[in-house]
Amino acid sequence: MTACPGPQAGRPLSAADILANASALADRIRERDLATRYDELRNLPVDIVDEIRDAGIMRMNMPKIWGGPEMTAIEQVEVIETLSRADASVGWCAFIWADSGIYSGYLDDAVAREMYPRLDMATSGWVHPAGTARRVDGGYRMSGRWMFGSGCGHCDWLVAGCTVLDEDGGVERGANGRAPWRILYARPDDYEILDTWYTTGLRGTGSNDYRCEDLFVPEERSFSLLDPPRREGPIWARPDHFLRKTVGVPLGIAQETIDVCRRMFAEGEERSSGRAYRHVPRIRAAVAEAHLSLGAARSYVFDSLARLWGRLERGETPTDEERADAWLSRTHAFQTSRRVVALLYDTVGGNAIYTRKSLLDRNLRDIQTACQHILGQTKMLEEAGGLLLGDDGEHPLM
């Protein structure tokens, strides 16, 4: 099979190439203090989106049969972590857009190749069933309103999760009594994008609501995460594939905060006492606590991902404990990163509140907002605990 053409034509990108590109992009964002401008825009500008695309970050999950890299979960986390250290909104949009390769594995390959003629294409959208899809000849009539369309102003495809209705408008039920959950594709211009993204943090993601009414979507441009994917490989072997790389965002925010504060405390002095910051016991203790907390959380993430990925590479089914660890390590990383950033914000004191003096204020807002995502909330501990106790609740993304 021939590889999809792309902006990197004739130069396939390895995982190492993409990580190096991400690091260079992160340096450019820092040098130009671009993240402050993204906050004000409440979106990412076209030029930074083009740089993300050209860096090969959108292709991380594209299949090798198309010329893509099929990067491991840990490799993808490292890329998102690197970007998020420079700006969490860039890292957040990047992990969303990189889902293109995952989505493509649920479609007929010929259809997927037509929809993704290039490796570096972005897909955004809210996959949970907030809308309805009424069956009609050849496909569906979709209506609804969806939240959290991160990066929807720049994507090539915008997906929407729907409950399936029969031709008479009644909710269809599967053999298990559940209502079918289907994800439908349409072009961004087919929806009305609503200006709703006024938030505490992650302001640059442009995660606006979007809606449509009675929009026709062909059957072949839809799929269900509850059905087996049409492509083999560890990326597509488990339904939690969308979630693995997301943890790079909180890890990146917290690590950058630690690094900035270490530089600050290595040079400055305390106003009240005149002592060098590095000699103040509370500051020394705070830096040590932040460093050890994040290090432990990151190690749990990478250990659980390595065990899960190894199992999937061997074509084996992960154990309940491995599935629980993958989820718990991610939640723990979100929560720990928030505590780390808050600890250092408090340690710095009054100077932390100034948005143009340092990134502490933005990082605190970004991690607070990130932790409101289902991945960062502790409400899913009950599901993970059930797995550890041998009670599989069959959560669709765990």
N, C-alpha and C positions, 0 to 999 in steps of 0.2 A: 504494500500500500504506500502511496506517496504521502509525504508529510504536508500538513497545511502550510501555505505560504504565510509569511509574517514580516514584521519590520526588521527582524533579525535574520532575514533570508540568507542562507548559505553559512550561517554561523550559529549552530545549535548551542543552547545555553545549558551548562551543567548546574547542579545545585550550588557549587562553589562560586560559579560566575554570578548567579542571581544574588547570593548573599553579598558578594563583593559590590555588586551594583547597588544593592539596598544600603550598604554602609556608605558608599559615596553619595547617594542621594540624601541620606540622613545628615551627613556633614554639610551639604549645601543648604539644607533647611536651617541648621543651626547657625551657620555663618551669616545668613541673610535675615535671621529672626523671622522667618516666614510664618511660624505657627501663630504669632500674635495677629497677623493679618487674616489668617484662616478663621480665627475666632470671630473677627469682626464681620467677615463675609458670610459666616454660617455655612460655608461650603468650601470645597477645594477648588482652586482656579484651574483652568484648562491646562496651563503649562505644567503644573505638578502632576496632573492626571496623565499627561503625555509622558512625563518622565517615569512614572510608575509603570506605564505600559511598555515603554522602551527598555526598562530595566529587566523585563521578563517576569515580573512579580505576578502578573495576572495568569501566567501559564503554569504556575507551580503544580497544579493538579492535572494538567493536560497529559493524555496518554502517550506512551512511548511509540505506539503504532502510528501516531500522528506527528511524531517528532518532538513530543513534549518530554519533560524531565521526570514526571511521576515522583516528585520529591517525597521523602519520608516525613512522618509527622514531626519528628524532632527538627529536621532541616527547615520545615515551614515555620515552626515556632521561632527558630533563630532569626529568620527573615523578619517576621512580624515584630519580634522583640527589638530588633535593630532599628526598624522604622519608628516604633513607638517611643523609643528613647528620645528621638528628635521631636516627634509630635504624635500624640495618641490618635488624633483624627486621621492622620495619614495611615498609621498602622491599622486602625479599625476599618477604613474603607478598603485597604489592600486585602485584608483577610476575607472580606465579603466578596470582592471582585474575583478573587482567586477560586471561588466556588464554581466557576464556569466549567472547569474540567470535571468536577464531581457531577454536576447536573448532566453533562453530556453523556455520562455513563449510564443514565437511565433511559436514554432515547435510542431509537433505532440508529445504527451507526451512520447510515446514508443521510438520514434526517439531521443528525447531529453535525455531520460534516458540512451540510448546506447551511445550517444555522451558525456554525462557528468556522467560517472559512479561514480565519487567522488564529494563531495560538494565543495572541495577546488581546483577548476580548473580555469585557466586564459584564458580570451578571449581578443584579441587585434584587432585593425583594424580601417580603415577609411570607414565610412558607406555611405558617400555621393557618388553619381554615377560618379566616375572618370574612370571607366572601362566599358566594354560591355560584355553582356551575350547573346550569340546566342542560341536560342532554338534548341534542338536536341532531339532525342528519349531518354526519361528517365531523362532529365535534361537540362544542359546548357554547352556550351563551353565558358569559361571565358577568356578574355584578357584585359590587361591594366596595368597601373602603378598608385600606390596610395601613398599619402604622410602621414606623421605623424602616423606611426605605433608604437605608444608608447608601450614599453614593448614587442615588437614583437619577440625579441630574447629569451624570456622565456615563451611565451604563449603556451597553449595547442591547441587553435584554433585561426586562423587569418581570419577575415571576410573582405569582399571587396564589396563596393557599386557599382552597375552596372546599366546602361541603358539596357533594354531588346531589343534584335533584333529578328526579325522573321527568319525563316529558310533561307530566301533569303538575309538576311543581312540588311534589312530595319528596321528602328526604329518603334517599335510597339507603338500604340496610344490607350489609354483607351477611355471610352465613353465621358470623359470630354476633350479629345484632348491632354491630357498630356502623355508624354512618361513614361511607367512604370519604377519604381525605385525598384530594388531588391537587397537584401544583401545576398551574397553567402559565405558559409563556406568552408575552406580547411585547411589542416595541414600547419604549418609554413614551413616545408620542401618542400611543393609543390610550393612555391614561390622562387624567387631570392630576397634575402634581400640585399639592396644596402647601401653602407657605406656613407650616406649623412648627418648624424646628427652632423654638426659642427655649433654650435649656440652660441648666447649670454648667454642664461641661460637654466635652466632645462636640463642641459647637461647629467645628469645621467639617463634620461628616455629612451635613445636609440631609439628615435622616427624616425627611418630610413624609407626611401621609400622602397617599395617592388613591385614586378611585376610578371606577369605570361603571358604565351602565349598559347591559345587554351587548357586550363586546363578544364577537364570534372568535373562537380559538379552535383551530383544527385539532382533532384527536391526537395526531402524531406529535403535537407540540405540548404535550402534557404527560405527567407521570405521577406515580405514588411512591413515597418513601417506604411504604409498607410492602411494596412488591420487590422481588429480587432485582438488582441492577442487571444490565445487559453486558457489563464489562467485568472481567475478572481482575483480581489484584487487591492488595491490602487497602488501597485507598477506598475501594467500593465494597469491601467485604462486610462492613458493619455500618449501621445507620447513624453512628455518632461521628462519621467522617467529617461533617461540617464543623464540628465543635473543637477538634483537636488543636488547631493552630491558634484559636482565639486567645489562649492564655498568654501568648506573647505580648498582648497589650498591657495587662497589669504588671507583668514582669518588667517590661521596658520602662513603664512610668516610674516604678519604684527604684529600679537600678539607676536611672538618670538622676532621680532625686537624691539618692545616696551620694552619687559621684559629685554632684553640684555642691552638696553640703560639706562633703569632705574637703573640697577645694576651698570653700568659704571658711571653714573652721581651721584649716591649716595656716591661714594667713591673717585673719582678723583678730580683734581683741574685744573683750567684754567692756562695755561703756562704764558700768557701775564700779567695777573693780580694777580695770586697766590690765587685767590678766589676759594673756593670749588664750584664745578659745581652746586651743589644744591642751591647755593645762587645767581647764575647768572640769571638775569631776562629772557634773550632770551631762555635759556635752560629750565627753569621752564615753560615758555609759550609753547615751542615746545612739551614738554612731555604732557602737559595738552591737547593741540590741537590734538596730535596723539591719546591719550586715548579717548577723546570724539568722535572723528571722527570714529574710528574703532568701538567703542561701539554702536554708532548710526547705522552704516552700518550693524553690526552683528544683532542688534535687528530687523531691517527691514527684514533681511533674515529669521530669525527664526519666526517672526510673520507671514510673507507671507507663509512660508512652513507649519506652524501649521494650518492656515486657509485652505490652499489648501488640506492638508492631511486629515483634518477633513471632508471636503466636499467629498473627494474620499472614505473615510471609510464608509460614510453614503450612498454610491452608487449614489451620486448626481453629476451633471455636474458643474464644477467650473464656476463662473461668468467671464465675460470678464475682470473685474477689478482684480479678483484673479489671472487670468492667466497673466495679464500684470504685477502685483506686483511680481509674482514669477520670471519673467524674469528681470524686472527692478532692483529688490533687488540684484540679482546676478551680473548684470553689475555694479551696484553701488558699490558693495563690491570689485570687481576687481579694479575698478578705484580708490576708496578710499584707498584701501590697497597700491596701487602704490604711491599715494600721501603721505601716512603715512611713508612708507619706505624711500622715497626721502627726506621728511622733516627731518627725524632723521639722515639720511646719511649726509645731508648738515650741520646739527647741530653739529655732531661729528667732521666734517672737515677732515683734511688731514689723520688722522689715519683710516678713513673709507675705504681707498683704498687698504689696505693690506689684501690679501686673507687669510693669515695664522694668523693674529692677532685677527680677529673677523669674524663673519658671515655676516657683513653688505654688503660687496661687493657681495658675492654670493646671498644674499637675494634681493639686488637691481636688479641683472641680472635675477634672477628667476622670480621676479614679472613683470619685463619688458617683458620677453618672454611670461609669462602666459597671459598678457593683449593683446597679439597679436592674441590669440584664439578668435573665433567668440563670445564666451561667455563673453569675457572681453571687446570687442570693442563696441563703441557707435553707430555703424552703424545700429544696430537693434532697436534703439530707435524709429525709424519711424514706425516699425511694432507694437511695444508696444503702441505707441501713437494712432495708428489706432484702436486698441482694445478699448482703453479708450474713443474713439470717436464713437464707435459703428460700425466701419468698420473692420470686421474680414477678414484679408487677407489669412486666412487658412495656415499660415506657418506650415510646417509639424512637427516642434518640439516645438511649442509654445502652 
